[in-house]
Amino acid sequence: MKTLWGTPHDISSPVVAKVSRSYLSLWSNPTILASEEPHFGFGHTGLLTSSEVPPSKTEGKPCLTGIPYEELSELRDGDIVKLYPDGRALRIWEEGSHQNVVFVTEKCDCRCIMCPQPPNPDPQPSLWQENKQILSLVNPKTTTICFTGGEPTLELDQLKDLLSICKRRFPDAALSILTNGRRFADFEMTRQLVGIQNKHLLFCVSLDGDTEDVHDQIVGVGGSFGQVIRGLYNLTRFKQLVELRFVIMRQNFKRLPYYAEFVYRNLPFVSHVAFMGLEYTGDAAKNLHTIRIDPTEYAGLLREAVLHLHRRQINVSIYNVPKCLLPRDVWCFAQDSISSWKKSYVDACLPCQEKEHCCGVFTTSIVLSENIKPIGPIGRERSE
C-alpha cells in the first residue's frame, strides 16, 4: 500500500474516501479531490493537494497539503485512500489493479517465524465497518478481491458479512482468502463460510512442510499441521478451490521434493501449489540469521519439486523468486507475483532481457540475493 505524506488540516480521526480527479463530484459516496490547486471542488468531502497553501475556507473538510506532485500524480480516479491525523494518506485500493486486498484483522493464532506482517499484541479496533465502507466504494466492475490479515477466520462474522456483500455487489469477481487454515478443522465453521456460496472463491492455505515437526516449528504452534490437514479435507468435502502456499526457508528447503510427493499422494485435489520466496521484513527480518537462504541454494530442489507436480498434472507456480536465480526450464512457472507498490529492481536488472516478465525484488526486504544478474538475449541464466 503506497503512503503519501502531507500537512493535515481538519483531520481528527481516520477518513476513508474515493479519489477523484474531476472538480465536480456527483457521487453519493465520499470523494476526495486530488489536485494541484488548493480548492475543494464541488461535491467533494476532502482534498489532497500539492500546494503548500491550504484552501482559504476549509469548512471543516479533511485536507492534506504539500504532497509531492510526483506522488500525488500517481493517484487515479477510483483509488481509495485513508487519511490519518498525522498527515498520512494511505492508498488502500488501487483502481484497475489485480492485487488489491481487504485487511480483515491484525489478530492471528500462529506465530510464524517468517511473517512479514506480525500480529499486533495490543487490542485493536474492529475494521468491520471500515471494510464495509471500502467495498461500497469499490468499482462494481472489479474482478479480484483478496481478504487477508492477520488471520481472517478469527473475525468469522465480519468475514461472512464481507463475503455476502461481495456476492451481491461483485458476483463474478474472483475472491481469495489468505489463511493459515487451522480453523477449517472445525467442520461447522467451514460449513458456515462456504454456505454463502460465492461463485469464485479460492482458499489460499499455508502449509510449510510435509511433516508435523517442520510445519509446526515454522508456524510456532503445536498441532497446527494436523489442523491444517483436517481443514483441507473439510474444504474439499464442500468442493472448494484450494491453493497451497509453501514459503521456502532454511528450515524446510530440503523437504521440497518430499513435499511435492506428499501433496501428490495425500492432497491431489488442490487446485494450485505455490512455492514462495521470502520477504525479509517483519519477523522474517527479526529471524534473518536463522531462516535466510539464497534461492541459488534451493534452486535445484525447487526445480525437482515443481516438475514433479507438473508431470502429475497439479498446477504449480513459483512466487517471489527472480528468474535469474532459477533454472531456465522452470521459468515458465515463475510468476510476476510481488505487489506493484512494493516491487522494484536492482541496478543489475536494468539490461535484463526478462525484466518485463520477472517478479523483481521486494523493496521491503532488508537483504537481497547477491546472485541477481541480467539475463542476455539467449538466456545467461544460472547453470545447473
C-alpha angles and dihedrals in degrees: 000000000000117000124208124191131212143142111287125227125184095352108134096156136013115293125202119198144144120261119241129187093192121094089220122061123189094172119125088210120076115276132186120210115228107204144143089229122079095236127114096217125214119308097002123128096208148002139235112191140168089215115108089213118081121224114281089241117032093179088202092293118141114257139174118199131187097037108159109259093230091057096042090052090061091067114096137195108281098026114131120222136187117213121206131200090242092064101264123137109194117195101219096172128034114203112236095012122128091207102069119134137194109218106218103180145339091224119106136176094209132066102208113191092221099043109143091199108035119199119266109245092207121086110266130199116255116266092203099107093040091052091050088052091050092052090049089056097045117106106262088224092063113131105198135040126173125197115208145153145118092321110328095201090065085073094050098159091049093046092050090049093050092048090050090052090050091050090056100036103031105024095162099040120117106243126195134185119205106211143157086228098226098120093054087076082081103084095198093052090049091050092052094051098045090041089078085073102215107189098227111025126153124190110210103201125189115228110164101178144023093230134055096240095052097045096042092049090054097047093041098230125101116231094024095119093059092046092051093049092050089047092053091052091048091052090049092051086062091046094244125163112250132191119193118215122201117185110206117225142143092278097058112017094102089058094060097105091042090049091054091051091046091054092047093049100039109018106032090140095072114114096215143006120208123195108200135202118223127267104211101215135098112012090351088064091044091053094037097128094054102040105030118117131160115236090235087067094059101027094104094048091045090052090052092050095046095048091044091059095039093054088053091053097250112140110243137176141180117228131194098005118115114235094239089066093054134073111262095242092065097046089101089065095051111102132204087243109151115100112253094239093061101031124105143149132234124233091263089063095061098089094034115130092210098048095109090053098042131094092229119204137300114264085201095061117102091209134033133194115276089211098070109126138161120270114226129218093276096038118268091195124155111286120238 
